[in-house]
Amino acid sequence: NIVASGKNACTLHYVTNNADIVDGDLVLIDAGAEFGGYAGDISRTFPANGRFSNAQKDVYEAVLDVNQTIIATLRAGISYSFVSDLAVKLITEKLMELKLLSGSLEENIAKLSYRRFYMHGIGHWLGLDVHDVGGRLNADGTSITLKENMCMTVEPGIYIPDDDDIPQALRGIGVRIEDNVIITSDGAEEYTREAPKTVHEIEALYGVYA
C-alpha cells in the first residue's frame, strides 16, 4: 500500500510512508486488498484539509475525466493497445490544457513528452494477485483483444514535478484515480464505483457543503 502526500505523490511507488501530511497537501492512497482469494487495487487522491485548491482541482478533474472516458470506452472486442493509446492522447491533451506541454498533440505524443508527467500504463490485470499474470501482447506481438470477464484496473495519473520550469501553483501535485472493472460484452462494470471520486463527493465527506 502507498500513502503519499504533497510531492511524494509524484513518486509512483513511494513506500517510505513516513512524511508528515501538512495543510494544503493532496494525499494519494493506493491500496491493494483481497477478498475470497481475489485481489483488488484502488487509488484515491484527496485534499488533506478537505478542500481542493484551484490548481489541485484543475489537475484532479483532468485525471478524473480521463478515468471516466476510458471506463466508458471499455468493452469486449476492442484491443488493449487502442485503450492505451487513447489514454495517452487524452492525458496529453489535458497536459496541454494545463499549459504543461506546448506544441502540437501529435508532436508531444511522438516525442513522448507526456511521459514527464504520466510514466505508467493505463492499467493492469486483476485476479488472484493485485498485478495478475498475463501481458498485453499476443505471442505474435499483436495487441490482445479484451474479452468478457477480464478484470483490470483503470488508473490514469498526472504527476507534476517540483521543478523551476513548472508554474508555481502546479508544482508537486500528484493525482492518480484507480478503479477496478470487469469487461462485459457491451461495456465495463466498475466495481469500485462506491468509493467517492468526484470533487463534490470528496469535499462533501469533509462537510464542506454542510
C-alpha positions as CSV (number, residue, x, y, z in Angstrom):
1,N,0.0,0.0,0.0
2,I,1.1,3.6,-0.7
3,V,0.2,6.6,1.3
4,A,1.9,9.7,-0.2
5,S,1.3,13.4,0.4
6,G,2.4,16.5,-1.4
7,K,5.2,16.0,-3.9
8,N,5.7,12.4,-2.6
9,A,2.6,11.5,-4.6
10,C,4.7,12.1,-7.7
11,T,6.8,9.1,-6.9
12,L,4.9,6.1,-8.3
13,H,5.9,3.6,-5.8
14,Y,6.5,5.8,-2.8
15,V,6.6,3.2,0.1
16,T,8.5,5.0,2.8
17,N,5.2,6.3,4.1
18,N,6.7,8.4,6.9
19,A,6.4,12.0,5.7
20,D,4.2,14.4,7.6
21,I,0.9,15.4,5.9
22,V,0.5,19.1,6.0
23,D,-2.3,21.6,5.4
24,G,-2.7,22.1,1.7
25,D,-1.3,18.8,0.6
26,L,-3.0,16.3,-1.6
27,V,-2.9,12.7,-0.2
28,L,-2.7,9.8,-2.6
29,I,-3.6,6.4,-1.2
30,D,-3.1,3.3,-3.4
31,A,-4.4,0.2,-1.6
32,G,-4.4,-3.4,-2.6
33,A,-6.9,-5.7,-0.9
34,E,-8.1,-9.3,-1.1
35,F,-11.4,-11.0,-0.6
36,G,-12.2,-14.6,-1.1
37,G,-8.8,-15.2,-2.7
38,Y,-9.2,-12.5,-5.3
39,A,-7.4,-9.1,-5.4
40,G,-8.4,-5.5,-5.9
41,D,-6.4,-2.4,-6.3
42,I,-7.8,1.1,-5.8
43,S,-6.3,4.6,-5.6
44,R,-7.9,7.8,-4.5
45,T,-6.4,11.3,-4.1
46,F,-8.0,13.9,-1.8
47,P,-7.1,17.2,-0.1
48,A,-5.7,16.8,3.5
49,N,-7.7,19.9,4.6
50,G,-10.9,18.9,2.9
51,R,-10.9,21.4,0.0
52,F,-9.0,21.4,-3.3
53,S,-7.1,24.5,-4.3
54,N,-7.9,25.8,-7.8
55,A,-4.8,24.3,-9.2
56,Q,-5.3,20.9,-7.5
57,K,-8.9,20.9,-8.7
58,D,-7.8,21.5,-12.3
59,V,-5.3,18.6,-12.3
60,Y,-7.7,16.3,-10.4
61,E,-10.6,16.9,-12.8
62,A,-8.3,16.4,-15.7
63,V,-7.4,12.9,-14.4
64,L,-11.0,12.2,-13.5
65,D,-12.2,13.0,-17.0
66,V,-9.7,10.6,-18.5
67,N,-10.6,7.9,-15.9
68,Q,-14.3,8.2,-16.7
69,T,-13.8,8.4,-20.5
70,I,-11.6,5.2,-20.5
71,I,-14.1,3.3,-18.4
72,A,-16.9,4.3,-20.7
73,T,-14.9,3.2,-23.7
74,L,-14.1,-0.3,-22.5
75,R,-15.9,-3.3,-23.9
76,A,-15.2,-6.8,-25.2
77,G,-13.8,-6.8,-28.7
78,I,-11.5,-3.8,-28.6
79,S,-7.8,-4.1,-28.4
80,Y,-5.7,-3.2,-25.3
81,S,-3.5,-1.0,-27.5
82,F,-6.5,1.1,-28.5
83,V,-7.3,1.7,-24.9
84,S,-3.7,2.5,-24.0
85,D,-3.2,4.9,-27.0
86,L,-6.5,6.6,-26.2
87,A,-5.3,7.2,-22.6
88,V,-2.1,8.7,-23.9
89,K,-4.0,11.0,-26.2
90,L,-6.4,12.2,-23.6
91,I,-3.8,12.8,-20.9
92,T,-1.5,14.7,-23.4
93,E,-4.5,16.9,-24.3
94,K,-5.0,17.6,-20.6
95,L,-1.4,18.4,-20.1
96,M,-1.6,20.9,-22.9
97,E,-4.7,22.5,-21.4
98,L,-2.8,22.8,-18.1
99,K,0.0,24.6,-20.1
100,L,2.5,21.9,-19.0
101,L,3.2,21.0,-22.7
102,S,3.4,23.2,-25.7
103,G,3.4,22.4,-29.4
104,S,1.0,20.0,-31.2
105,L,-0.7,17.0,-29.8
106,E,1.0,14.7,-32.4
107,E,4.4,16.1,-31.7
108,N,4.0,15.6,-27.9
109,I,2.9,12.0,-28.4
110,A,5.6,11.2,-30.9
111,K,8.4,12.7,-28.7
112,L,6.9,11.0,-25.6
113,S,6.8,14.5,-23.9
114,Y,3.9,13.4,-21.8
115,R,6.0,10.8,-20.0
116,R,7.5,13.5,-17.8
117,F,4.0,13.7,-16.2
118,Y,2.5,10.3,-17.0
119,M,5.0,7.5,-16.9
120,H,3.0,4.3,-16.5
121,G,0.3,2.4,-18.3
122,I,-3.4,2.8,-18.1
123,G,-3.9,-0.3,-16.1
124,H,-3.1,-3.9,-15.3
125,W,-4.8,-7.2,-14.8
126,L,-6.5,-8.2,-11.6
127,G,-7.2,-11.7,-10.4
128,L,-5.5,-14.0,-7.8
129,D,-2.9,-11.3,-7.5
130,V,-3.0,-7.5,-7.4
131,H,-0.8,-7.4,-10.6
132,D,-2.1,-10.6,-12.1
133,V,-0.3,-12.7,-14.7
134,G,-0.6,-12.0,-18.4
135,G,0.8,-9.5,-20.7
136,R,-0.7,-7.1,-23.2
137,L,0.5,-8.7,-26.3
138,N,-0.2,-12.0,-28.1
139,A,2.6,-14.4,-29.0
140,D,2.9,-12.8,-32.4
141,G,3.4,-9.3,-30.9
142,T,-0.1,-8.0,-31.7
143,S,-2.2,-6.4,-29.0
144,I,-4.6,-8.7,-27.1
145,T,-8.3,-8.2,-27.5
146,L,-10.4,-7.5,-24.4
147,K,-12.8,-10.4,-23.7
148,E,-15.8,-10.7,-21.4
149,N,-15.0,-11.2,-17.7
150,M,-11.4,-9.9,-17.9
151,C,-10.7,-7.8,-14.8
152,M,-8.4,-4.8,-15.0
153,T,-7.6,-1.5,-13.4
154,V,-8.1,1.9,-15.0
155,E,-5.6,4.3,-13.4
156,P,-4.7,7.4,-15.2
157,G,-2.5,9.9,-13.4
158,I,-0.7,13.2,-13.7
159,Y,2.4,13.8,-11.7
160,I,3.9,17.3,-11.8
161,P,7.5,17.6,-10.5
162,D,8.5,20.5,-8.2
163,D,10.8,22.0,-10.9
164,D,11.6,25.6,-11.7
165,D,10.0,25.5,-15.2
166,I,6.6,24.4,-13.8
167,P,4.0,27.1,-12.8
168,Q,4.3,27.6,-9.1
169,A,0.7,26.6,-8.3
170,L,1.1,23.3,-10.1
171,R,4.4,22.2,-8.6
172,G,4.4,18.9,-6.7
173,I,0.8,17.9,-7.5
174,G,0.4,14.2,-8.0
175,V,-3.0,12.7,-8.8
176,R,-4.0,9.1,-9.6
177,I,-7.5,7.8,-9.7
178,E,-7.7,4.0,-10.0
179,D,-10.8,1.9,-10.4
180,N,-11.4,-1.8,-11.0
181,V,-13.6,-3.0,-13.8
182,I,-14.8,-6.3,-15.3
183,I,-15.2,-6.3,-19.1
184,T,-18.7,-7.1,-20.4
185,S,-20.0,-7.7,-23.9
186,D,-21.1,-4.1,-24.3
187,G,-19.1,-2.1,-21.7
188,A,-17.4,-2.5,-18.3
189,E,-18.8,-2.9,-14.8
190,E,-17.0,-0.6,-12.4
191,Y,-16.9,-2.4,-9.1
192,T,-15.1,0.3,-7.2
193,R,-17.8,2.8,-8.0
194,E,-19.0,3.2,-4.4
195,A,-15.7,4.9,-3.4
196,P,-16.2,8.7,-3.8
197,K,-14.2,10.3,-6.6
198,T,-15.7,13.5,-7.8
199,V,-14.6,16.8,-6.3
200,H,-18.0,17.4,-4.9
201,E,-18.2,13.9,-3.3
202,I,-14.8,14.2,-1.7
203,E,-15.3,17.7,-0.3
204,A,-18.7,16.7,0.9
205,L,-17.1,14.0,3.1
206,Y,-15.3,16.8,4.9
207,G,-18.6,18.7,5.4
208,V,-17.5,21.4,3.1
209,Y,-21.1,21.7,1.9
210,A,-22.8,21.2,5.2
